[in-house]
Amino acid sequence: MPTAIQTSLSLLLMILLGFLLRSKLDNDSHRKGLKVVILDLALPAMIFVALLGIKMDAELLILPVLVLLWNGFMLAAGYFGLPWLGVERDSAQHRTWLMLFPSLAPGLSCFPFFDRVFG
């Protein structure tokens, strides 16, 4: 298992290597190709390898499953309940409400919509 110092040094070495190789990537197509390789190949592979080390327990899946069920319930309630509140189905306002209800975190962003609908 690598220590924190080893991990930090390897990350710093990768950053230094990136700065040194920056001058070699002077063409725009080279940069785009490198981005594609990093984002489409290297990053998912690193995430997959990191996830292999995680020990899973069926008990830990209860909360995410409950949240997904709650989101499904909120989406269905919004789809079928909003027309009862006078929001026309398949309108821009209806689609906006459908995105706000199941998000579980509308926060301050929903206040303009509340003001427009109920104000």
Residue pairs with C-beta under 8 A, 6 or more apart in sequence:
2 10
24 30
25 31
25 34
67 104
70 102
70 104
71 102
71 104
72 102
74 101
74 102
74 104
75 98
75 101
75 102
77 101
78 97
78 98
78 101
78 102
79 98
82 89
82 94
82 97
82 98
83 89
83 94
87 93
87 94
87 97
87 117
88 94
93 117
96 113
97 113
97 117
100 106
100 109
100 110
100 113
